[in-house]
Amino acid sequence: MSGGEVIGDLAQSALTARAVEPAHGEGEDGHSHEQACLNCGTALIGSHCHACGQAAHVHKTLGAFFHDLLHGVFHFEGKIWRTLPKLTFKPGQLTREYVDGRRASYVSPIALFLFGVFLMFAVVKQVAGVYGEHANVNVNGVAIKGLAANEQALVELKAKRAALIKEGQPTDEVDGQIDGREAAVEAIKDVRGEFSQGDLAKAKDAKFTSSLPAIQVALDEFKQNPALVIYKLQNNAYKFSWALIPISVPFVWLLFLFRRRFHLYDHTVFVTYSLSFMTLLAVVVMTGNALGADYVGFLILLAPLHMYKQLRGTYALTRFEALWRTGALLAIALTALILFTILILVETGA
């Protein structure tokens, strides 16, 4: 992927999110000074029309148009810099304040979710380009080529090891090389989200059954051509990412079934902010891996900690109440991902 495509994806993520809140962020001064609203004709008494809500001052120059573009992409109306710290360190407080109506300072959960999803898939495409078949990965200081090259090298090294054993020669050196190649294969598979030929062969031999005809068709297709199904998943997941919200909300509602003061709206805001954090965390982890940062994978451990803090702050739970619900929420997340995957398989005709 070219640098221009990356910038385009980032711009799309910010502008898509900004479109969710179109009434915010318009310039107070603008480039025109009307006395009446240009949309409905109502006499203006403030920075926005009190009848239809449109900004009083509209931009009518090319320079102002690109100013709005840059403002939407890089500032995200300024609220992003107040929202992200709260989302990261005080997610429960952010969720509760938004539910209770204190919203002017924060990016809405759905806008932030859309921003995170588009950004995550922009990074996924970039990482996939970096770790293409001809790209190199550094493992223990050794530059090693792509997945197919590593698997072929493993076959040759194992054949060499068998020959050494047959000759009664030591295998310490070749064993180290085999370990390095196996580590490279796993690293590339993790970063690219790919499966080796051996993995695909196992998938074909696996037994998948479902009582639902539509799901069974998708599972049969996966067994027949897992590589094609995986490709479809990688290329269509972002289109259906919104479905993670309605899939997850009923499960969270069950966690608070006997707490009547919390409603579906509370749970929807909770889920959407939580998913927003997880997508942004995935961006950080993937970027760190692509840059060769050590131990960046351990950031995944922040996910349950974030769930715990958000549960406590949003629902005013005790430590024990938040702990057991965190465990349940991890199971819910896994269930939601499975249902989400099945949805994509069915909807894309896998």
C-alpha positions as CSV (number, residue, x, y, z in Angstrom):
1,M,0.0,0.0,0.0
2,S,1.3,3.4,-0.9
3,G,1.7,6.3,1.5
4,G,-1.2,8.1,-0.3
5,E,-3.5,5.2,0.3
6,V,-2.7,5.1,4.0
7,I,-3.4,8.9,4.3
8,G,-6.6,8.3,2.4
9,D,-7.7,5.6,4.8
10,L,-6.9,7.7,7.8
11,A,-8.8,10.6,6.3
12,Q,-11.8,8.3,5.6
13,S,-11.8,7.1,9.2
14,A,-11.8,10.6,10.6
15,L,-14.3,12.0,8.2
16,T,-16.6,9.0,8.6
17,A,-16.6,9.5,12.3
18,R,-17.0,13.3,11.9
19,A,-20.1,12.7,9.8
20,V,-21.8,11.1,12.7
21,E,-21.7,14.5,14.5
22,P,-22.1,17.0,11.6
23,A,-23.4,19.8,13.7
24,H,-20.2,20.1,15.8
25,G,-16.9,21.8,14.9
26,E,-18.0,24.4,12.5
27,G,-16.0,27.6,12.7
28,E,-17.3,30.2,15.0
29,D,-16.2,33.0,12.7
30,G,-16.6,31.3,9.3
31,H,-16.2,33.1,6.0
32,S,-19.7,34.6,5.9
33,H,-21.8,36.6,8.3
34,E,-25.5,36.0,7.6
35,Q,-28.3,37.6,9.5
36,A,-30.7,34.8,8.7
37,C,-30.2,31.0,8.5
38,L,-29.2,29.9,5.0
39,N,-31.0,26.6,5.5
40,C,-34.5,27.7,6.8
41,G,-34.4,31.5,6.8
42,T,-34.9,32.0,10.5
43,A,-33.4,35.1,12.0
44,L,-30.1,34.3,13.7
45,I,-29.5,35.0,17.4
46,G,-26.4,32.9,18.0
47,S,-23.7,30.8,16.4
48,H,-26.3,28.2,15.4
49,C,-29.9,28.5,14.1
50,H,-32.3,27.8,17.0
51,A,-34.9,26.4,14.5
52,C,-32.9,23.8,12.4
53,G,-29.5,23.7,14.2
54,Q,-27.4,24.7,11.1
55,A,-24.2,26.7,11.8
56,A,-24.9,30.5,11.4
57,H,-21.7,31.0,9.4
58,V,-20.8,28.8,6.5
59,H,-17.6,28.5,4.6
60,K,-17.6,29.4,0.9
61,T,-14.0,29.4,-0.2
62,L,-11.7,26.7,-1.4
63,G,-9.2,27.4,1.4
64,A,-12.0,27.1,4.0
65,F,-13.0,23.8,2.5
66,F,-9.5,22.3,2.9
67,H,-9.3,23.8,6.3
68,D,-12.4,21.8,7.3
69,L,-10.9,18.7,5.8
70,L,-7.7,19.1,7.7
71,H,-9.6,20.0,10.8
72,G,-11.7,16.9,10.6
73,V,-8.8,14.6,9.9
74,F,-6.2,15.9,12.4
75,H,-8.2,17.6,15.1
76,F,-11.4,15.5,15.0
77,E,-13.0,18.6,16.4
78,G,-10.5,18.8,19.4
79,K,-12.7,16.5,21.4
80,I,-10.7,13.4,20.5
81,W,-7.8,14.6,22.7
82,R,-10.2,14.9,25.7
83,T,-11.9,11.6,24.9
84,L,-8.9,9.3,24.3
85,P,-7.2,9.9,27.7
86,K,-10.6,9.3,29.5
87,L,-11.2,6.2,27.4
88,T,-7.8,4.8,28.2
89,F,-7.4,5.6,31.9
90,K,-11.0,6.3,33.1
91,P,-13.3,4.4,30.8
92,G,-16.0,4.0,33.4
93,Q,-16.2,7.7,34.1
94,L,-16.3,8.5,30.4
95,T,-19.2,6.0,29.9
96,R,-21.2,7.1,32.9
97,E,-20.8,10.8,32.0
98,Y,-21.9,10.2,28.4
99,V,-24.9,8.2,29.6
100,D,-25.8,10.9,32.1
101,G,-25.8,13.6,29.4
102,R,-22.4,15.3,29.9
103,R,-21.4,14.9,26.2
104,A,-20.2,18.2,24.7
105,S,-16.5,17.5,25.6
106,Y,-16.4,14.0,24.2
107,V,-16.5,12.2,20.9
108,S,-19.7,10.1,20.8
109,P,-19.2,6.3,21.2
110,I,-20.4,5.5,17.7
111,A,-18.2,8.2,16.0
112,L,-15.2,6.9,18.0
113,F,-16.0,3.3,17.1
114,L,-16.2,4.2,13.3
115,F,-12.9,6.0,13.6
116,G,-11.2,3.1,15.3
117,V,-12.6,0.5,12.9
118,F,-11.4,2.4,9.7
119,L,-8.1,3.1,11.3
120,M,-7.6,-0.5,12.4
121,F,-8.3,-1.9,8.9
122,A,-6.1,0.8,7.3
123,V,-3.3,-0.5,9.6
124,V,-4.1,-4.1,8.8
125,K,-3.8,-3.4,5.0
126,Q,-0.5,-1.6,5.6
127,V,0.9,-4.4,7.8
128,A,-0.2,-7.0,5.2
129,G,1.8,-5.0,2.6
130,V,4.9,-4.8,4.8
131,Y,4.8,-8.5,5.5
132,G,4.2,-9.6,1.9
133,E,5.7,-12.8,0.4
134,H,8.9,-10.9,-0.5
135,A,9.2,-8.9,2.8
136,N,11.7,-9.7,5.5
137,V,11.2,-10.3,9.2
138,N,13.9,-10.1,11.8
139,V,14.0,-13.1,14.1
140,N,17.0,-13.3,16.5
141,G,18.8,-10.8,14.4
142,V,18.4,-12.8,11.2
143,A,16.5,-11.4,8.2
144,I,14.1,-14.1,7.0
145,K,11.7,-13.9,4.0
146,G,8.0,-14.5,3.8
147,L,5.8,-17.4,4.9
148,A,6.2,-19.7,1.9
149,A,10.0,-19.2,1.9
150,N,10.2,-20.1,5.6
151,E,8.1,-23.2,5.3
152,Q,10.3,-24.4,2.4
153,A,13.4,-23.7,4.5
154,L,12.0,-25.7,7.3
155,V,11.5,-28.7,5.1
156,E,15.2,-28.4,3.9
157,L,16.5,-28.0,7.5
158,K,14.6,-31.0,8.8
159,A,15.9,-33.1,5.9
160,K,19.4,-31.9,6.8
161,R,18.8,-32.8,10.4
162,A,17.7,-36.3,9.4
163,A,20.8,-36.8,7.4
164,L,23.0,-35.7,10.2
165,I,21.3,-38.1,12.6
166,K,21.8,-40.9,10.1
167,E,25.5,-40.0,9.9
168,G,25.8,-39.8,13.7
169,Q,26.7,-36.1,13.5
170,P,25.6,-33.5,16.2
171,T,22.5,-31.5,15.3
172,D,22.7,-28.6,17.8
173,E,23.4,-26.0,15.1
174,V,20.6,-27.2,12.7
175,D,18.2,-27.5,15.7
176,G,18.8,-23.8,16.4
177,Q,18.1,-22.9,12.8
178,I,14.9,-24.9,12.8
179,D,13.8,-23.2,16.0
180,G,14.5,-19.8,14.4
181,R,12.6,-20.7,11.2
182,E,9.6,-22.0,13.2
183,A,9.6,-18.8,15.2
184,A,9.6,-16.8,12.0
185,V,6.7,-18.7,10.6
186,E,4.6,-18.1,13.7
187,A,5.6,-14.4,13.8
188,I,4.6,-13.9,10.1
189,K,1.3,-15.8,10.6
190,D,0.5,-13.7,13.7
191,V,1.3,-10.4,12.0
192,R,-0.4,-11.2,8.7
193,G,-3.3,-13.2,10.1
194,E,-2.5,-16.0,7.7
195,F,-2.5,-19.8,7.9
196,S,0.2,-22.1,6.6
197,Q,-0.5,-25.0,4.2
198,G,-0.5,-27.4,7.2
199,D,-3.1,-25.3,9.0
200,L,-5.3,-25.3,5.9
201,A,-5.0,-29.0,5.5
202,K,-6.1,-29.5,9.2
203,A,-9.1,-27.2,8.5
204,K,-10.1,-29.3,5.6
205,D,-10.1,-32.4,7.8
206,A,-12.0,-30.8,10.7
207,K,-15.6,-31.7,11.3
208,F,-18.0,-28.8,11.3
209,T,-21.7,-29.2,11.8
210,S,-24.7,-26.9,12.4
211,S,-28.4,-27.4,12.6
212,L,-28.9,-24.1,10.8
213,P,-28.8,-24.6,7.0
214,A,-27.2,-21.2,6.2
215,I,-24.5,-21.7,8.7
216,Q,-23.9,-25.3,7.5
217,V,-23.4,-24.0,4.0
218,A,-20.8,-21.6,5.2
219,L,-19.0,-24.2,7.2
220,D,-19.0,-26.7,4.3
221,E,-17.4,-23.9,2.1
222,F,-14.8,-23.3,4.7
223,K,-13.9,-27.0,4.8
224,Q,-13.7,-27.1,1.0
225,N,-11.7,-23.9,0.5
226,P,-10.5,-22.5,3.8
227,A,-8.1,-20.1,2.0
228,L,-10.9,-18.4,0.1
229,V,-13.0,-18.1,3.3
230,I,-10.1,-16.6,5.2
231,Y,-9.6,-14.1,2.4
232,K,-13.3,-13.1,2.5
233,L,-13.1,-12.7,6.3
234,Q,-10.1,-10.4,6.0
235,N,-11.7,-8.3,3.3
236,N,-15.3,-8.0,4.6
237,A,-14.9,-7.8,8.4
238,Y,-14.9,-4.0,8.4
239,K,-18.1,-3.8,6.5
240,F,-19.9,-5.7,9.2
241,S,-18.0,-4.4,12.2
242,W,-21.1,-2.5,13.4
243,A,-22.8,-5.8,14.0
244,L,-20.5,-6.4,17.0
245,I,-22.6,-3.8,18.9
246,P,-26.0,-5.5,18.7
247,I,-24.4,-8.9,19.1
248,S,-22.7,-7.9,22.3
249,V,-25.4,-5.7,24.0
250,P,-27.9,-8.5,24.9
251,F,-25.1,-10.5,26.7
252,V,-24.1,-7.4,28.7
253,W,-27.7,-6.8,29.6
254,L,-27.9,-10.3,31.1
255,L,-25.0,-9.4,33.4
256,F,-27.2,-6.8,34.9
257,L,-30.6,-8.5,34.6
258,F,-31.6,-7.7,38.2
259,R,-30.3,-4.2,38.2
260,R,-33.3,-2.3,36.8
261,R,-31.8,1.1,36.9
262,F,-29.5,0.2,34.0
263,H,-31.1,0.0,30.6
264,L,-30.2,-1.1,27.1
265,Y,-29.0,2.4,26.3
266,D,-26.4,2.2,29.2
267,H,-25.2,-1.1,27.9
268,T,-25.0,0.1,24.3
269,V,-22.8,3.0,25.2
270,F,-20.7,0.7,27.4
271,V,-20.2,-1.8,24.6
272,T,-19.5,0.8,21.9
273,Y,-16.8,2.6,24.0
274,S,-15.3,-0.7,25.0
275,L,-15.1,-1.9,21.3
276,S,-13.6,1.5,20.4
277,F,-10.8,1.0,22.9
278,M,-10.2,-2.6,21.7
279,T,-9.8,-1.5,18.1
280,L,-7.4,1.3,19.0
281,L,-5.4,-1.1,21.2
282,A,-5.2,-3.5,18.2
283,V,-3.8,-0.6,16.1
284,V,-1.1,0.0,18.7
285,V,-0.2,-3.7,18.9
286,M,-0.1,-4.2,15.1
287,T,1.9,-1.0,14.6
288,G,4.4,-2.0,17.3
289,N,4.8,-5.5,15.8
290,A,5.4,-4.0,12.4
291,L,8.1,-1.8,13.8
292,G,9.7,-4.6,15.6
293,A,9.0,-3.4,19.1
294,D,9.8,-5.9,21.8
295,Y,7.0,-7.4,24.0
296,V,4.3,-5.2,22.5
297,G,2.1,-8.2,22.4
298,F,1.8,-8.0,26.2
299,L,-0.4,-4.9,25.6
300,I,-3.2,-7.4,24.9
301,L,-3.3,-8.0,28.7
302,L,-4.6,-4.4,29.0
303,A,-7.9,-5.7,27.5
304,P,-9.3,-7.4,30.7
305,L,-7.9,-4.6,32.9
306,H,-9.8,-2.1,30.8
307,M,-13.0,-4.1,31.0
308,Y,-12.6,-4.3,34.8
309,K,-12.1,-0.5,35.1
310,Q,-14.9,0.3,32.8
311,L,-17.3,-2.0,34.5
312,R,-16.5,-0.6,38.0
313,G,-16.8,3.0,36.9
314,T,-19.9,2.6,34.7
315,Y,-22.0,0.5,37.0
316,A,-20.6,1.5,40.4
317,L,-19.6,-2.1,41.2
318,T,-17.6,-3.5,44.1
319,R,-14.2,-5.2,43.2
320,F,-15.8,-8.7,43.5
321,E,-18.8,-7.7,41.3
322,A,-16.5,-6.2,38.7
323,L,-14.1,-9.2,38.7
324,W,-16.6,-11.9,38.1
325,R,-18.3,-9.8,35.4
326,T,-14.9,-9.2,33.8
327,G,-14.5,-12.9,33.5
328,A,-18.0,-13.2,32.0
329,L,-17.3,-10.3,29.7
330,L,-14.2,-12.1,28.3
331,A,-16.4,-15.1,27.5
332,I,-18.9,-12.8,25.9
333,A,-16.2,-11.2,23.8
334,L,-15.2,-14.6,22.5
335,T,-18.8,-15.6,21.8
336,A,-19.5,-12.3,20.0
337,L,-16.4,-12.9,17.8
338,I,-17.6,-16.4,16.9
339,L,-21.1,-15.1,16.0
340,F,-19.6,-12.2,14.1
341,T,-17.4,-14.6,12.1
342,I,-20.4,-16.8,11.3
343,L,-22.4,-13.7,10.2
344,I,-19.7,-12.7,7.8
345,L,-19.5,-16.2,6.4
346,V,-23.2,-16.3,5.8
347,E,-23.6,-12.8,4.5
348,T,-20.7,-13.1,2.0
349,G,-22.0,-16.4,0.7
350,A,-18.8,-18.2,1.9
